[in-house]
Amino acid sequence: MENLCIFYASKYHLSLVLLEYLKNKNTEKYTVQTFLQNKITDEIKTLMDKYEIKIKSTNEVNFGRTEDIKNKKIELRSNMIL
């Protein structure tokens, strides 16, 4: 598992940082799991359209997932990005 921690000022900032990170990874090799306080689906779509960011498997990433993970058991795998 690869660790990633992001602090952000807005949904657009978080979205842009995540898109840049995923753009530079071979996302076909990884499962990307998101745990967000608020959905960022609209921001991701806007930024991908505006900056023509192409990431092959972003459709498989759930940027609208809002889930509390305090008591959630997560099965860790080497091909997973949280």
N, CA, C and O atoms as CSV, one atom per row, in Angstrom:
chain,resi,resn,atom,element,x,y,z
A,1,MET,N,N,0.843,-1.171,0.000
A,1,MET,CA,C,0.000,0.000,0.000
A,1,MET,C,C,0.886,1.230,0.000
A,1,MET,O,O,1.931,1.260,0.649
A,2,GLU,N,N,0.461,2.234,-0.726
A,2,GLU,CA,C,1.180,3.496,-0.782
A,2,GLU,C,C,0.427,4.509,0.066
A,2,GLU,O,O,-0.788,4.649,-0.074
A,3,ASN,N,N,1.129,5.215,0.942
A,3,ASN,CA,C,0.498,6.200,1.804
A,3,ASN,C,C,0.493,7.564,1.148
A,3,ASN,O,O,1.472,7.964,0.516
A,4,LEU,N,N,-0.606,8.273,1.297
A,4,LEU,CA,C,-0.722,9.610,0.748
A,4,LEU,C,C,-1.596,10.418,1.691
A,4,LEU,O,O,-2.690,9.987,2.054
A,5,CYS,N,N,-1.119,11.576,2.083
A,5,CYS,CA,C,-1.886,12.457,2.953
A,5,CYS,C,C,-1.947,13.817,2.279
A,5,CYS,O,O,-0.922,14.366,1.874
A,6,ILE,N,N,-3.155,14.359,2.161
A,6,ILE,CA,C,-3.323,15.635,1.484
A,6,ILE,C,C,-4.124,16.570,2.385
A,6,ILE,O,O,-5.168,16.193,2.916
A,7,PHE,N,N,-3.628,17.785,2.550
A,7,PHE,CA,C,-4.371,18.840,3.220
A,7,PHE,C,C,-4.726,19.857,2.151
A,7,PHE,O,O,-3.903,20.152,1.284
A,8,TYR,N,N,-5.927,20.394,2.197
A,8,TYR,CA,C,-6.341,21.274,1.114
A,8,TYR,C,C,-7.144,22.453,1.619
A,8,TYR,O,O,-7.664,22.453,2.734
A,9,ALA,N,N,-7.229,23.461,0.763
A,9,ALA,CA,C,-7.971,24.663,1.109
A,9,ALA,C,C,-9.363,24.666,0.481
A,9,ALA,O,O,-10.265,25.335,0.986
A,10,SER,N,N,-9.546,23.936,-0.600
A,10,SER,CA,C,-10.848,23.910,-1.260
A,10,SER,C,C,-11.019,22.589,-2.006
A,10,SER,O,O,-10.073,21.815,-2.148
A,11,LYS,N,N,-12.235,22.347,-2.478
A,11,LYS,CA,C,-12.509,21.143,-3.262
A,11,LYS,C,C,-11.712,21.146,-4.560
A,11,LYS,O,O,-11.232,20.101,-5.000
A,12,TYR,N,N,-11.571,22.322,-5.172
A,12,TYR,CA,C,-10.828,22.403,-6.430
A,12,TYR,C,C,-9.344,22.129,-6.218
A,12,TYR,O,O,-8.703,21.488,-7.051
A,13,HIS,N,N,-8.805,22.608,-5.119
A,13,HIS,CA,C,-7.390,22.356,-4.835
A,13,HIS,C,C,-7.159,20.866,-4.628
A,13,HIS,O,O,-6.231,20.297,-5.203
A,14,LEU,N,N,-7.992,20.233,-3.816
A,14,LEU,CA,C,-7.882,18.790,-3.591
A,14,LEU,C,C,-8.028,18.029,-4.902
A,14,LEU,O,O,-7.261,17.107,-5.178
A,15,SER,N,N,-9.011,18.413,-5.709
A,15,SER,CA,C,-9.256,17.735,-6.978
A,15,SER,C,C,-8.059,17.836,-7.908
A,15,SER,O,O,-7.671,16.849,-8.533
A,16,LEU,N,N,-7.473,19.019,-8.004
A,16,LEU,CA,C,-6.326,19.215,-8.889
A,16,LEU,C,C,-5.113,18.414,-8.414
A,16,LEU,O,O,-4.405,17.818,-9.225
A,17,VAL,N,N,-4.876,18.401,-7.108
A,17,VAL,CA,C,-3.753,17.627,-6.557
A,17,VAL,C,C,-3.963,16.135,-6.824
A,17,VAL,O,O,-3.035,15.441,-7.238
A,18,LEU,N,N,-5.170,15.648,-6.589
A,18,LEU,CA,C,-5.452,14.230,-6.842
A,18,LEU,C,C,-5.317,13.874,-8.318
A,18,LEU,O,O,-4.751,12.834,-8.655
A,19,LEU,N,N,-5.827,14.722,-9.190
A,19,LEU,CA,C,-5.722,14.444,-10.627
A,19,LEU,C,C,-4.273,14.433,-11.094
A,19,LEU,O,O,-3.880,13.571,-11.879
A,20,GLU,N,N,-3.487,15.373,-10.623
A,20,GLU,CA,C,-2.062,15.397,-10.991
A,20,GLU,C,C,-1.353,14.150,-10.478
A,20,GLU,O,O,-0.525,13.570,-11.180
A,21,TYR,N,N,-1.676,13.742,-9.267
A,21,TYR,CA,C,-1.068,12.534,-8.703
A,21,TYR,C,C,-1.448,11.308,-9.528
A,21,TYR,O,O,-0.586,10.508,-9.890
A,22,LEU,N,N,-2.725,11.163,-9.822
A,22,LEU,CA,C,-3.195,9.999,-10.574
A,22,LEU,C,C,-2.713,10.024,-12.022
A,22,LEU,O,O,-2.488,8.972,-12.620
A,23,LYS,N,N,-2.556,11.215,-12.584
A,23,LYS,CA,C,-2.068,11.335,-13.959
A,23,LYS,C,C,-0.649,10.792,-14.079
A,23,LYS,O,O,-0.282,10.228,-15.110
A,24,ASN,N,N,0.140,10.959,-13.037
A,24,ASN,CA,C,1.532,10.527,-13.052
A,24,ASN,C,C,1.727,9.086,-12.572
A,24,ASN,O,O,2.853,8.589,-12.548
A,25,LYS,N,N,0.652,8.424,-12.196
A,25,LYS,CA,C,0.714,7.020,-11.790
A,25,LYS,C,C,0.141,6.171,-12.917
A,25,LYS,O,O,-0.668,6.646,-13.714
A,26,ASN,N,N,0.558,4.934,-12.976
A,26,ASN,CA,C,-0.074,3.996,-13.900
A,26,ASN,C,C,-1.296,3.453,-13.178
A,26,ASN,O,O,-1.225,2.413,-12.523
A,27,THR,N,N,-2.414,4.154,-13.297
A,27,THR,CA,C,-3.597,3.821,-12.503
A,27,THR,C,C,-4.229,2.492,-12.896
A,27,THR,O,O,-5.069,1.970,-12.163
A,28,GLU,N,N,-3.843,1.944,-14.029
A,28,GLU,CA,C,-4.385,0.638,-14.404
A,28,GLU,C,C,-3.861,-0.466,-13.488
A,28,GLU,O,O,-4.485,-1.521,-13.375
A,29,LYS,N,N,-2.729,-0.235,-12.838
A,29,LYS,CA,C,-2.147,-1.236,-11.948
A,29,LYS,C,C,-2.706,-1.153,-10.533
A,29,LYS,O,O,-2.491,-2.065,-9.735
A,30,TYR,N,N,-3.419,-0.077,-10.207
A,30,TYR,CA,C,-3.852,0.165,-8.838
A,30,TYR,C,C,-5.365,0.234,-8.722
A,30,TYR,O,O,-6.066,0.560,-9.680
A,31,THR,N,N,-5.852,-0.080,-7.529
A,31,THR,CA,C,-7.221,0.195,-7.145
A,31,THR,C,C,-7.173,1.462,-6.308
A,31,THR,O,O,-6.420,1.539,-5.338
A,32,VAL,N,N,-7.971,2.453,-6.677
A,32,VAL,CA,C,-7.986,3.723,-5.962
A,32,VAL,C,C,-9.252,3.788,-5.128
A,32,VAL,O,O,-10.357,3.718,-5.666
A,33,GLN,N,N,-9.099,3.921,-3.816
A,33,GLN,CA,C,-10.226,4.027,-2.897
A,33,GLN,C,C,-10.236,5.422,-2.296
A,33,GLN,O,O,-9.222,5.867,-1.760
A,34,THR,N,N,-11.355,6.114,-2.374
A,34,THR,CA,C,-11.470,7.438,-1.796
A,34,THR,C,C,-12.380,7.399,-0.577
A,34,THR,O,O,-13.349,6.641,-0.532
A,35,PHE,N,N,-12.058,8.218,0.398
A,35,PHE,CA,C,-12.887,8.430,1.578
A,35,PHE,C,C,-12.934,9.941,1.780
A,35,PHE,O,O,-11.995,10.531,2.314
A,36,LEU,N,N,-14.022,10.557,1.355
A,36,LEU,CA,C,-14.113,12.008,1.342
A,36,LEU,C,C,-15.207,12.493,2.276
A,36,LEU,O,O,-16.206,11.810,2.503
A,37,GLN,N,N,-14.996,13.687,2.811
A,37,GLN,CA,C,-16.017,14.300,3.645
A,37,GLN,C,C,-17.152,14.839,2.771
A,37,GLN,O,O,-18.326,14.738,3.126
A,38,ASN,N,N,-16.785,15.407,1.635
A,38,ASN,CA,C,-17.756,15.944,0.677
A,38,ASN,C,C,-17.413,15.439,-0.715
A,38,ASN,O,O,-16.246,15.214,-1.033
A,39,LYS,N,N,-18.438,15.262,-1.546
A,39,LYS,CA,C,-18.212,14.817,-2.923
A,39,LYS,C,C,-17.399,15.854,-3.689
A,39,LYS,O,O,-17.541,17.056,-3.465
A,40,ILE,N,N,-16.546,15.380,-4.595
A,40,ILE,CA,C,-15.789,16.283,-5.463
A,40,ILE,C,C,-15.981,15.902,-6.933
A,40,ILE,O,O,-15.142,16.223,-7.775
A,41,THR,N,N,-17.067,15.228,-7.234
A,41,THR,CA,C,-17.333,14.754,-8.589
A,41,THR,C,C,-17.408,15.907,-9.591
A,41,THR,O,O,-16.801,15.837,-10.659
A,42,ASP,N,N,-18.141,16.959,-9.259
A,42,ASP,CA,C,-18.293,18.097,-10.177
A,42,ASP,C,C,-16.958,18.796,-10.416
A,42,ASP,O,O,-16.647,19.178,-11.544
A,43,GLU,N,N,-16.178,18.962,-9.365
A,43,GLU,CA,C,-14.877,19.623,-9.481
A,43,GLU,C,C,-13.929,18.809,-10.353
A,43,GLU,O,O,-13.203,19.371,-11.173
A,44,ILE,N,N,-13.931,17.496,-10.183
A,44,ILE,CA,C,-13.077,16.615,-10.990
A,44,ILE,C,C,-13.453,16.739,-12.467
A,44,ILE,O,O,-12.583,16.892,-13.323
A,45,LYS,N,N,-14.751,16.671,-12.757
A,45,LYS,CA,C,-15.204,16.773,-14.151
A,45,LYS,C,C,-14.819,18.128,-14.753
A,45,LYS,O,O,-14.323,18.188,-15.877
A,46,THR,N,N,-15.046,19.205,-14.012
A,46,THR,CA,C,-14.707,20.544,-14.495
A,46,THR,C,C,-13.226,20.661,-14.808
A,46,THR,O,O,-12.852,21.164,-15.867
A,47,LEU,N,N,-12.378,20.200,-13.893
A,47,LEU,CA,C,-10.929,20.303,-14.098
A,47,LEU,C,C,-10.451,19.415,-15.238
A,47,LEU,O,O,-9.581,19.817,-16.011
A,48,MET,N,N,-11.006,18.216,-15.352
A,48,MET,CA,C,-10.595,17.319,-16.438
A,48,MET,C,C,-10.963,17.917,-17.793
A,48,MET,O,O,-10.198,17.811,-18.752
A,49,ASP,N,N,-12.133,18.543,-17.868
A,49,ASP,CA,C,-12.553,19.175,-19.115
A,49,ASP,C,C,-11.730,20.427,-19.414
A,49,ASP,O,O,-11.279,20.624,-20.542
A,50,LYS,N,N,-11.536,21.266,-18.404
A,50,LYS,CA,C,-10.851,22.544,-18.596
A,50,LYS,C,C,-9.384,22.368,-18.968
A,50,LYS,O,O,-8.878,23.049,-19.860
A,51,TYR,N,N,-8.707,21.457,-18.285
A,51,TYR,CA,C,-7.271,21.274,-18.506
A,51,TYR,C,C,-6.950,20.072,-19.374
A,51,TYR,O,O,-5.785,19.721,-19.562
A,52,GLU,N,N,-7.996,19.442,-19.906
A,52,GLU,CA,C,-7.840,18.281,-20.773
A,52,GLU,C,C,-6.941,17.217,-20.157
A,52,GLU,O,O,-6.050,16.679,-20.815
A,53,ILE,N,N,-7.187,16.925,-18.891
A,53,ILE,CA,C,-6.429,15.908,-18.177
A,53,ILE,C,C,-6.979,14.548,-18.574
A,53,ILE,O,O,-8.182,14.304,-18.473
A,54,LYS,N,N,-6.110,13.674,-19.020
A,54,LYS,CA,C,-6.516,12.348,-19.452
A,54,LYS,C,C,-5.938,11.305,-18.495
A,54,LYS,O,O,-4.722,11.154,-18.380
A,55,ILE,N,N,-6.813,10.608,-17.828
A,55,ILE,CA,C,-6.423,9.515,-16.954
A,55,ILE,C,C,-7.308,8.336,-17.331
A,55,ILE,O,O,-8.534,8.438,-17.287
A,56,LYS,N,N,-6.705,7.242,-17.693
A,56,LYS,CA,C,-7.452,6.116,-18.246
A,56,LYS,C,C,-8.541,5.592,-17.333
A,56,LYS,O,O,-9.658,5.350,-17.789
A,57,SER,N,N,-8.245,5.412,-16.060
A,57,SER,CA,C,-9.212,4.716,-15.218
A,57,SER,C,C,-9.876,5.604,-14.174
A,57,SER,O,O,-10.307,5.093,-13.140
A,58,THR,N,N,-9.978,6.925,-14.401
A,58,THR,CA,C,-10.645,7.764,-13.399
A,58,THR,C,C,-12.127,7.468,-13.299
A,58,THR,O,O,-12.749,7.786,-12.285
A,59,ASN,N,N,-12.711,6.864,-14.329
A,59,ASN,CA,C,-14.121,6.511,-14.239
A,59,ASN,C,C,-14.353,5.451,-13.164
A,59,ASN,O,O,-15.459,5.337,-12.636
A,60,GLU,N,N,-13.333,4.686,-12.841
A,60,GLU,CA,C,-13.455,3.659,-11.814
A,60,GLU,C,C,-13.223,4.218,-10.411
A,60,GLU,O,O,-13.472,3.526,-9.424
A,61,VAL,N,N,-12.747,5.463,-10.311
A,61,VAL,CA,C,-12.525,6.095,-9.017
A,61,VAL,C,C,-13.811,6.798,-8.614
A,61,VAL,O,O,-14.367,7.584,-9.381
A,62,ASN,N,N,-14.279,6.510,-7.408
A,62,ASN,CA,C,-15.522,7.103,-6.929
A,62,ASN,C,C,-15.211,8.391,-6.170
A,62,ASN,O,O,-14.964,8.365,-4.964
A,63,PHE,N,N,-15.223,9.523,-6.888
A,63,PHE,CA,C,-14.957,10.814,-6.268
A,63,PHE,C,C,-16.181,11.351,-5.540
A,63,PHE,O,O,-16.118,12.422,-4.936
A,64,GLY,N,N,-17.284,10.631,-5.587
A,64,GLY,CA,C,-18.494,11.034,-4.889
A,64,GLY,C,C,-18.727,10.252,-3.619
A,64,GLY,O,O,-19.747,10.421,-2.952
A,65,ARG,N,N,-17.792,9.405,-3.291
A,65,ARG,CA,C,-17.946,8.536,-2.117
A,65,ARG,C,C,-17.683,9.323,-0.841
A,65,ARG,O,O,-16.595,9.864,-0.644
A,66,THR,N,N,-18.674,9.378,0.005
A,66,THR,CA,C,-18.517,10.002,1.319
A,66,THR,C,C,-18.815,8.931,2.354
A,66,THR,O,O,-19.947,8.464,2.480
A,67,GLU,N,N,-17.808,8.563,3.072
A,67,GLU,CA,C,-17.947,7.461,4.016
A,67,GLU,C,C,-17.068,7.713,5.230
A,67,GLU,O,O,-15.908,8.104,5.101
A,68,ASP,N,N,-17.627,7.486,6.403
A,68,ASP,CA,C,-16.859,7.611,7.635
A,68,ASP,C,C,-16.061,6.326,7.824
A,68,ASP,O,O,-16.632,5.235,7.843
A,69,ILE,N,N,-14.748,6.453,7.962
A,69,ILE,CA,C,-13.903,5.254,8.045
A,69,ILE,C,C,-13.334,5.021,9.443
A,69,ILE,O,O,-12.430,4.204,9.616
A,70,LYS,N,N,-13.853,5.728,10.434
A,70,LYS,CA,C,-13.319,5.583,11.792
A,70,LYS,C,C,-13.351,4.140,12.267
A,70,LYS,O,O,-12.374,3.663,12.844
A,71,ASN,N,N,-14.440,3.444,12.041
A,71,ASN,CA,C,-14.590,2.071,12.513
A,71,ASN,C,C,-14.639,1.063,11.369
A,71,ASN,O,O,-15.109,-0.060,11.547
A,72,LYS,N,N,-14.162,1.459,10.217
A,72,LYS,CA,C,-14.205,0.578,9.049
A,72,LYS,C,C,-12.917,-0.226,8.958
A,72,LYS,O,O,-11.824,0.314,9.125
A,73,LYS,N,N,-13.052,-1.512,8.693
A,73,LYS,CA,C,-11.902,-2.369,8.492
A,73,LYS,C,C,-11.553,-2.345,7.005
A,73,LYS,O,O,-12.394,-2.637,6.155
A,74,ILE,N,N,-10.309,-1.996,6.705
A,74,ILE,CA,C,-9.867,-1.885,5.316
A,74,ILE,C,C,-8.828,-2.969,5.046
A,74,ILE,O,O,-7.804,-3.052,5.725
A,75,GLU,N,N,-9.107,-3.787,4.052
A,75,GLU,CA,C,-8.155,-4.819,3.650
A,75,GLU,C,C,-7.061,-4.163,2.806
A,75,GLU,O,O,-7.332,-3.649,1.720
A,76,LEU,N,N,-5.845,-4.184,3.302
A,76,LEU,CA,C,-4.736,-3.527,2.617
A,76,LEU,C,C,-4.104,-4.462,1.594
A,76,LEU,O,O,-3.814,-5.624,1.877
A,77,ARG,N,N,-3.901,-3.918,0.393
A,77,ARG,CA,C,-3.253,-4.675,-0.669
A,77,ARG,C,C,-2.146,-3.797,-1.249
A,77,ARG,O,O,-2.195,-2.571,-1.146
A,78,SER,N,N,-1.168,-4.424,-1.847
A,78,SER,CA,C,-0.031,-3.679,-2.373
A,78,SER,C,C,-0.398,-2.848,-3.599
A,78,SER,O,O,0.333,-1.918,-3.938
A,79,ASN,N,N,-1.488,-3.148,-4.263
A,79,ASN,CA,C,-1.878,-2.399,-5.457
A,79,ASN,C,C,-3.033,-1.426,-5.183
A,79,ASN,O,O,-3.858,-1.167,-6.059
A,80,MET,N,N,-3.076,-0.896,-3.964
A,80,MET,CA,C,-4.165,-0.022,-3.572
A,80,MET,C,C,-3.640,1.368,-3.197
A,80,MET,O,O,-2.640,1.502,-2.492
A,81,ILE,N,N,-4.335,2.390,-3.682
A,81,ILE,CA,C,-4.050,3.769,-3.305
A,81,ILE,C,C,-5.254,4.263,-2.525
A,81,ILE,O,O,-6.374,4.245,-3.035
A,82,LEU,N,N,-5.034,4.707,-1.289
A,82,LEU,CA,C,-6.128,5.254,-0.457
A,82,LEU,C,C,-6.045,6.750,-0.462
A,82,LEU,O,O,-6.864,7.416,0.171
